[in-house]
Amino acid sequence: MKVEILYVDECPNRREAGEHVLAALTSAGRVGADVDDRLPSTREEAAAVPFAGSPTILVDGVDAFPAERVTELACRVPDRVWTGGSADRRAAGRGVPPPPVSATS
């Protein structure tokens, strides 16, 4: 199994994504899995891989959280309205939207 984390330098979620990947691999008993950080530095490099914003986590070349590919060197944002709350920040670091909030809360 090969895992790649595609990122841009300015992305605040890169480090947390790496921590989550290592924790998931450890939990799955894949401690020796190959994990590489990869920095696309041009739009052309981003277009040449399945990049969906930073961080994009690829497992054997496939996006672990499938999303539309982009060539902009930008952060990955969940497909939902960003409210800036802590749940939003945690979810964005994982590349997935947080659970829905109850209308009564």
Secondary structure, 3 states (H helix, E strand, C coil): CEEEEECCCCCCCHHHHHHHHHHHHHHCCCCCCEEEEECCCCHHHHHCCCCCCECEEEECCEECCCCCCCCCCCECCCCCCCCCCHHHHHHHHHCCCCCCCCCCC
